[in-house]
Amino acid sequence: MSIYGRRKGVMDFDRVPGAAETPAASDNATRSRNSDAGNDEFVPMRRSQPMEQLLPVAEQWLNRLPPNVSANALTTQFPRIANFLATQWVDRQACARYFDELLADRRGGRRGFPPAVHHDLVTLRDFWYSGR
């Protein structure tokens, strides 16, 4: 199940039959309502968009890094990853897991990062593992 899926036990009010409806009639009405073109205009509003700008915590983190450990490509192309790295930087287990998740292809078939971003991630990881 997706992390965005419904929680078990949460009631779906579109499928609750009314006093005069049967469950089958309710399901048919729900399907016809969901197939209306008018509902499609709200789909982009429901989906959350990732943060596509560098947060102040990430800017402070970048300023503390030595000049030879730059993350310019990472911060311009994937600021949300830089934001998350900045917040996880001091947590030994979480940061190690995140570097592993970013740089290892466990599911197979991933495209990977552009070369400059991959280089930034490897440089950051090596600096992080060196004990800073």
mmCIF file of the C-alpha atoms, coordinates in Angstrom:
data_MODEL
# 
_entry.id   MODEL 
# 
loop_
_atom_site.group_PDB 
_atom_site.id 
_atom_site.type_symbol 
_atom_site.label_atom_id 
_atom_site.label_alt_id 
_atom_site.label_comp_id 
_atom_site.label_asym_id 
_atom_site.label_entity_id 
_atom_site.label_seq_id 
_atom_site.pdbx_PDB_ins_code 
_atom_site.Cartn_x 
_atom_site.Cartn_y 
_atom_site.Cartn_z 
_atom_site.occupancy 
_atom_site.B_iso_or_equiv 
_atom_site.pdbx_formal_charge 
_atom_site.auth_seq_id 
_atom_site.auth_comp_id 
_atom_site.auth_asym_id 
_atom_site.auth_atom_id 
_atom_site.pdbx_PDB_model_num 
ATOM 1   C CA . MET A 1 1   ? 0.000   0.000  0.000   1.00 0.00 ? 1   MET A CA 1 
ATOM 2   C CA . SER A 1 2   ? 1.196   3.515  -0.671  1.00 0.00 ? 2   SER A CA 1 
ATOM 3   C CA . ILE A 1 3   ? 2.132   5.789  2.199   1.00 0.00 ? 3   ILE A CA 1 
ATOM 4   C CA . TYR A 1 4   ? -0.604  8.067  0.878   1.00 0.00 ? 4   TYR A CA 1 
ATOM 5   C CA . GLY A 1 5   ? -3.256  5.361  1.088   1.00 0.00 ? 5   GLY A CA 1 
ATOM 6   C CA . ARG A 1 6   ? -6.140  5.318  3.509   1.00 0.00 ? 6   ARG A CA 1 
ATOM 7   C CA . ARG A 1 7   ? -5.649  4.203  7.052   1.00 0.00 ? 7   ARG A CA 1 
ATOM 8   C CA . LYS A 1 8   ? -7.380  1.033  8.059   1.00 0.00 ? 8   LYS A CA 1 
ATOM 9   C CA . GLY A 1 9   ? -10.686 1.719  9.712   1.00 0.00 ? 9   GLY A CA 1 
ATOM 10  C CA . VAL A 1 10  ? -11.175 5.196  8.264   1.00 0.00 ? 10  VAL A CA 1 
ATOM 11  C CA . MET A 1 11  ? -14.670 5.586  6.926   1.00 0.00 ? 11  MET A CA 1 
ATOM 12  C CA . ASP A 1 12  ? -15.178 6.469  3.268   1.00 0.00 ? 12  ASP A CA 1 
ATOM 13  C CA . PHE A 1 13  ? -18.168 8.803  3.358   1.00 0.00 ? 13  PHE A CA 1 
ATOM 14  C CA . ASP A 1 14  ? -18.753 8.554  -0.395  1.00 0.00 ? 14  ASP A CA 1 
ATOM 15  C CA . ARG A 1 15  ? -19.572 4.886  0.059   1.00 0.00 ? 15  ARG A CA 1 
ATOM 16  C CA . VAL A 1 16  ? -21.864 5.103  3.080   1.00 0.00 ? 16  VAL A CA 1 
ATOM 17  C CA . PRO A 1 17  ? -25.307 4.174  1.820   1.00 0.00 ? 17  PRO A CA 1 
ATOM 18  C CA . GLY A 1 18  ? -28.111 6.577  2.599   1.00 0.00 ? 18  GLY A CA 1 
ATOM 19  C CA . ALA A 1 19  ? -31.396 5.516  4.178   1.00 0.00 ? 19  ALA A CA 1 
ATOM 20  C CA . ALA A 1 20  ? -33.053 4.686  0.840   1.00 0.00 ? 20  ALA A CA 1 
ATOM 21  C CA . GLU A 1 21  ? -29.933 3.458  -0.992  1.00 0.00 ? 21  GLU A CA 1 
ATOM 22  C CA . THR A 1 22  ? -28.515 -0.013 -1.153  1.00 0.00 ? 22  THR A CA 1 
ATOM 23  C CA . PRO A 1 23  ? -24.757 -0.538 -1.099  1.00 0.00 ? 23  PRO A CA 1 
ATOM 24  C CA . ALA A 1 24  ? -24.732 -1.395 -4.821  1.00 0.00 ? 24  ALA A CA 1 
ATOM 25  C CA . ALA A 1 25  ? -26.601 1.794  -5.733  1.00 0.00 ? 25  ALA A CA 1 
ATOM 26  C CA . SER A 1 26  ? -24.212 3.811  -3.613  1.00 0.00 ? 26  SER A CA 1 
ATOM 27  C CA . ASP A 1 27  ? -21.199 2.306  -5.392  1.00 0.00 ? 27  ASP A CA 1 
ATOM 28  C CA . ASN A 1 28  ? -22.678 3.143  -8.801  1.00 0.00 ? 28  ASN A CA 1 
ATOM 29  C CA . ALA A 1 29  ? -23.377 6.725  -7.733  1.00 0.00 ? 29  ALA A CA 1 
ATOM 30  C CA . THR A 1 30  ? -19.834 7.078  -6.413  1.00 0.00 ? 30  THR A CA 1 
ATOM 31  C CA . ARG A 1 31  ? -18.339 5.786  -9.648  1.00 0.00 ? 31  ARG A CA 1 
ATOM 32  C CA . SER A 1 32  ? -20.399 8.202  -11.730 1.00 0.00 ? 32  SER A CA 1 
ATOM 33  C CA . ARG A 1 33  ? -19.469 11.147 -9.468  1.00 0.00 ? 33  ARG A CA 1 
ATOM 34  C CA . ASN A 1 34  ? -15.763 10.255 -9.600  1.00 0.00 ? 34  ASN A CA 1 
ATOM 35  C CA . SER A 1 35  ? -15.816 9.997  -13.375 1.00 0.00 ? 35  SER A CA 1 
ATOM 36  C CA . ASP A 1 36  ? -17.198 13.528 -13.788 1.00 0.00 ? 36  ASP A CA 1 
ATOM 37  C CA . ALA A 1 37  ? -14.763 15.910 -15.486 1.00 0.00 ? 37  ALA A CA 1 
ATOM 38  C CA . GLY A 1 38  ? -15.409 18.520 -12.791 1.00 0.00 ? 38  GLY A CA 1 
ATOM 39  C CA . ASN A 1 39  ? -13.527 16.491 -10.174 1.00 0.00 ? 39  ASN A CA 1 
ATOM 40  C CA . ASP A 1 40  ? -10.304 16.526 -12.201 1.00 0.00 ? 40  ASP A CA 1 
ATOM 41  C CA . GLU A 1 41  ? -9.676  20.223 -11.575 1.00 0.00 ? 41  GLU A CA 1 
ATOM 42  C CA . PHE A 1 42  ? -8.960  19.531 -7.903  1.00 0.00 ? 42  PHE A CA 1 
ATOM 43  C CA . VAL A 1 43  ? -6.421  16.730 -8.422  1.00 0.00 ? 43  VAL A CA 1 
ATOM 44  C CA . PRO A 1 44  ? -3.370  19.055 -8.607  1.00 0.00 ? 44  PRO A CA 1 
ATOM 45  C CA . MET A 1 45  ? -4.448  20.733 -5.372  1.00 0.00 ? 45  MET A CA 1 
ATOM 46  C CA . ARG A 1 46  ? -4.590  17.427 -3.496  1.00 0.00 ? 46  ARG A CA 1 
ATOM 47  C CA . ARG A 1 47  ? -1.074  16.334 -4.368  1.00 0.00 ? 47  ARG A CA 1 
ATOM 48  C CA . SER A 1 48  ? 1.604   17.919 -2.244  1.00 0.00 ? 48  SER A CA 1 
ATOM 49  C CA . GLN A 1 49  ? 4.626   19.284 -4.027  1.00 0.00 ? 49  GLN A CA 1 
ATOM 50  C CA . PRO A 1 50  ? 8.124   18.818 -2.611  1.00 0.00 ? 50  PRO A CA 1 
ATOM 51  C CA . MET A 1 51  ? 9.984   21.854 -1.320  1.00 0.00 ? 51  MET A CA 1 
ATOM 52  C CA . GLU A 1 52  ? 11.914  23.177 -4.304  1.00 0.00 ? 52  GLU A CA 1 
ATOM 53  C CA . GLN A 1 53  ? 13.926  25.860 -2.553  1.00 0.00 ? 53  GLN A CA 1 
ATOM 54  C CA . LEU A 1 54  ? 16.752  25.813 -0.067  1.00 0.00 ? 54  LEU A CA 1 
ATOM 55  C CA . LEU A 1 55  ? 15.653  26.316 3.519   1.00 0.00 ? 55  LEU A CA 1 
ATOM 56  C CA . PRO A 1 56  ? 17.631  28.499 5.944   1.00 0.00 ? 56  PRO A CA 1 
ATOM 57  C CA . VAL A 1 57  ? 18.805  25.415 7.857   1.00 0.00 ? 57  VAL A CA 1 
ATOM 58  C CA . ALA A 1 58  ? 20.316  24.028 4.645   1.00 0.00 ? 58  ALA A CA 1 
ATOM 59  C CA . GLU A 1 59  ? 21.995  27.351 3.820   1.00 0.00 ? 59  GLU A CA 1 
ATOM 60  C CA . GLN A 1 60  ? 23.579  27.419 7.278   1.00 0.00 ? 60  GLN A CA 1 
ATOM 61  C CA . TRP A 1 61  ? 24.712  23.819 6.873   1.00 0.00 ? 61  TRP A CA 1 
ATOM 62  C CA . LEU A 1 62  ? 26.268  24.589 3.481   1.00 0.00 ? 62  LEU A CA 1 
ATOM 63  C CA . ASN A 1 63  ? 28.105  27.610 4.906   1.00 0.00 ? 63  ASN A CA 1 
ATOM 64  C CA . ARG A 1 64  ? 29.691  25.373 7.568   1.00 0.00 ? 64  ARG A CA 1 
ATOM 65  C CA . LEU A 1 65  ? 31.044  22.918 4.987   1.00 0.00 ? 65  LEU A CA 1 
ATOM 66  C CA . PRO A 1 66  ? 34.666  23.374 3.841   1.00 0.00 ? 66  PRO A CA 1 
ATOM 67  C CA . PRO A 1 67  ? 35.182  24.936 0.383   1.00 0.00 ? 67  PRO A CA 1 
ATOM 68  C CA . ASN A 1 68  ? 36.400  21.651 -1.145  1.00 0.00 ? 68  ASN A CA 1 
ATOM 69  C CA . VAL A 1 69  ? 33.067  20.025 -0.203  1.00 0.00 ? 69  VAL A CA 1 
ATOM 70  C CA . SER A 1 70  ? 30.683  22.001 -2.338  1.00 0.00 ? 70  SER A CA 1 
ATOM 71  C CA . ALA A 1 71  ? 27.194  20.851 -3.214  1.00 0.00 ? 71  ALA A CA 1 
ATOM 72  C CA . ASN A 1 72  ? 26.331  23.378 -5.922  1.00 0.00 ? 72  ASN A CA 1 
ATOM 73  C CA . ALA A 1 73  ? 24.746  20.936 -8.359  1.00 0.00 ? 73  ALA A CA 1 
ATOM 74  C CA . LEU A 1 74  ? 22.814  19.217 -5.586  1.00 0.00 ? 74  LEU A CA 1 
ATOM 75  C CA . THR A 1 75  ? 21.417  22.454 -4.164  1.00 0.00 ? 75  THR A CA 1 
ATOM 76  C CA . THR A 1 76  ? 20.377  23.847 -7.532  1.00 0.00 ? 76  THR A CA 1 
ATOM 77  C CA . GLN A 1 77  ? 18.865  20.678 -9.007  1.00 0.00 ? 77  GLN A CA 1 
ATOM 78  C CA . PHE A 1 78  ? 17.587  18.894 -5.890  1.00 0.00 ? 78  PHE A CA 1 
ATOM 79  C CA . PRO A 1 79  ? 17.189  21.402 -3.044  1.00 0.00 ? 79  PRO A CA 1 
ATOM 80  C CA . ARG A 1 80  ? 14.776  19.105 -1.195  1.00 0.00 ? 80  ARG A CA 1 
ATOM 81  C CA . ILE A 1 81  ? 17.549  16.521 -0.839  1.00 0.00 ? 81  ILE A CA 1 
ATOM 82  C CA . ALA A 1 82  ? 19.957  19.178 0.452   1.00 0.00 ? 82  ALA A CA 1 
ATOM 83  C CA . ASN A 1 83  ? 17.293  20.315 2.926   1.00 0.00 ? 83  ASN A CA 1 
ATOM 84  C CA . PHE A 1 84  ? 16.847  16.791 4.216   1.00 0.00 ? 84  PHE A CA 1 
ATOM 85  C CA . LEU A 1 85  ? 20.594  16.138 4.407   1.00 0.00 ? 85  LEU A CA 1 
ATOM 86  C CA . ALA A 1 86  ? 21.023  19.321 6.430   1.00 0.00 ? 86  ALA A CA 1 
ATOM 87  C CA . THR A 1 87  ? 18.457  18.161 8.972   1.00 0.00 ? 87  THR A CA 1 
ATOM 88  C CA . GLN A 1 88  ? 19.886  14.611 9.176   1.00 0.00 ? 88  GLN A CA 1 
ATOM 89  C CA . TRP A 1 89  ? 23.591  15.584 9.169   1.00 0.00 ? 89  TRP A CA 1 
ATOM 90  C CA . VAL A 1 90  ? 24.190  15.111 12.915  1.00 0.00 ? 90  VAL A CA 1 
ATOM 91  C CA . ASP A 1 91  ? 22.149  11.886 13.247  1.00 0.00 ? 91  ASP A CA 1 
ATOM 92  C CA . ARG A 1 92  ? 24.666  9.075  12.607  1.00 0.00 ? 92  ARG A CA 1 
ATOM 93  C CA . GLN A 1 93  ? 22.156  6.364  11.766  1.00 0.00 ? 93  GLN A CA 1 
ATOM 94  C CA . ALA A 1 94  ? 19.660  8.442  9.799   1.00 0.00 ? 94  ALA A CA 1 
ATOM 95  C CA . CYS A 1 95  ? 22.267  10.214 7.687   1.00 0.00 ? 95  CYS A CA 1 
ATOM 96  C CA . ALA A 1 96  ? 24.108  6.974  6.870   1.00 0.00 ? 96  ALA A CA 1 
ATOM 97  C CA . ARG A 1 97  ? 20.809  5.359  5.871   1.00 0.00 ? 97  ARG A CA 1 
ATOM 98  C CA . TYR A 1 98  ? 19.884  8.353  3.701   1.00 0.00 ? 98  TYR A CA 1 
ATOM 99  C CA . PHE A 1 99  ? 23.237  8.365  1.880   1.00 0.00 ? 99  PHE A CA 1 
ATOM 100 C CA . ASP A 1 100 ? 22.815  4.646  1.302   1.00 0.00 ? 100 ASP A CA 1 
ATOM 101 C CA . GLU A 1 101 ? 19.288  5.145  0.011   1.00 0.00 ? 101 GLU A CA 1 
ATOM 102 C CA . LEU A 1 102 ? 20.392  7.920  -2.355  1.00 0.00 ? 102 LEU A CA 1 
ATOM 103 C CA . LEU A 1 103 ? 23.450  6.213  -3.786  1.00 0.00 ? 103 LEU A CA 1 
ATOM 104 C CA . ALA A 1 104 ? 22.488  2.528  -3.870  1.00 0.00 ? 104 ALA A CA 1 
ATOM 105 C CA . ASP A 1 105 ? 19.964  1.090  -6.295  1.00 0.00 ? 105 ASP A CA 1 
ATOM 106 C CA . ARG A 1 106 ? 18.159  -1.576 -4.295  1.00 0.00 ? 106 ARG A CA 1 
ATOM 107 C CA . ARG A 1 107 ? 15.005  -1.682 -6.410  1.00 0.00 ? 107 ARG A CA 1 
ATOM 108 C CA . GLY A 1 108 ? 16.728  -1.955 -9.777  1.00 0.00 ? 108 GLY A CA 1 
ATOM 109 C CA . GLY A 1 109 ? 16.040  0.142  -12.854 1.00 0.00 ? 109 GLY A CA 1 
ATOM 110 C CA . ARG A 1 110 ? 16.569  3.566  -11.293 1.00 0.00 ? 110 ARG A CA 1 
ATOM 111 C CA . ARG A 1 111 ? 17.978  6.248  -13.566 1.00 0.00 ? 111 ARG A CA 1 
ATOM 112 C CA . GLY A 1 112 ? 20.236  7.705  -10.918 1.00 0.00 ? 112 GLY A CA 1 
ATOM 113 C CA . PHE A 1 113 ? 21.345  11.299 -10.512 1.00 0.00 ? 113 PHE A CA 1 
ATOM 114 C CA . PRO A 1 114 ? 23.034  13.479 -13.105 1.00 0.00 ? 114 PRO A CA 1 
ATOM 115 C CA . PRO A 1 115 ? 26.856  13.120 -12.916 1.00 0.00 ? 115 PRO A CA 1 
ATOM 116 C CA . ALA A 1 116 ? 27.439  16.473 -11.158 1.00 0.00 ? 116 ALA A CA 1 
ATOM 117 C CA . VAL A 1 117 ? 24.806  15.734 -8.506  1.00 0.00 ? 117 VAL A CA 1 
ATOM 118 C CA . HIS A 1 118 ? 26.145  12.207 -8.008  1.00 0.00 ? 118 HIS A CA 1 
ATOM 119 C CA . HIS A 1 119 ? 29.642  13.667 -7.546  1.00 0.00 ? 119 HIS A CA 1 
ATOM 120 C CA . ASP A 1 120 ? 28.314  16.126 -4.939  1.00 0.00 ? 120 ASP A CA 1 
ATOM 121 C CA . LEU A 1 121 ? 26.567  13.320 -3.045  1.00 0.00 ? 121 LEU A CA 1 
ATOM 122 C CA . VAL A 1 122 ? 29.664  11.104 -3.065  1.00 0.00 ? 122 VAL A CA 1 
ATOM 123 C CA . THR A 1 123 ? 31.837  14.020 -1.903  1.00 0.00 ? 123 THR A CA 1 
ATOM 124 C CA . LEU A 1 124 ? 29.401  14.839 0.906   1.00 0.00 ? 124 LEU A CA 1 
ATOM 125 C CA . ARG A 1 125 ? 29.191  11.190 1.933   1.00 0.00 ? 125 ARG A CA 1 
ATOM 126 C CA . ASP A 1 126 ? 32.969  10.795 1.980   1.00 0.00 ? 126 ASP A CA 1 
ATOM 127 C CA . PHE A 1 127 ? 33.348  13.972 4.026   1.00 0.00 ? 127 PHE A CA 1 
ATOM 128 C CA . TRP A 1 128 ? 30.617  12.841 6.408   1.00 0.00 ? 128 TRP A CA 1 
ATOM 129 C CA . TYR A 1 129 ? 32.223  9.407  6.897   1.00 0.00 ? 129 TYR A CA 1 
ATOM 130 C CA . SER A 1 130 ? 35.654  10.981 7.452   1.00 0.00 ? 130 SER A CA 1 
ATOM 131 C CA . GLY A 1 131 ? 34.365  12.321 10.726  1.00 0.00 ? 131 GLY A CA 1 
ATOM 132 C CA . ARG A 1 132 ? 34.209  15.958 9.596   1.00 0.00 ? 132 ARG A CA 1 
# 
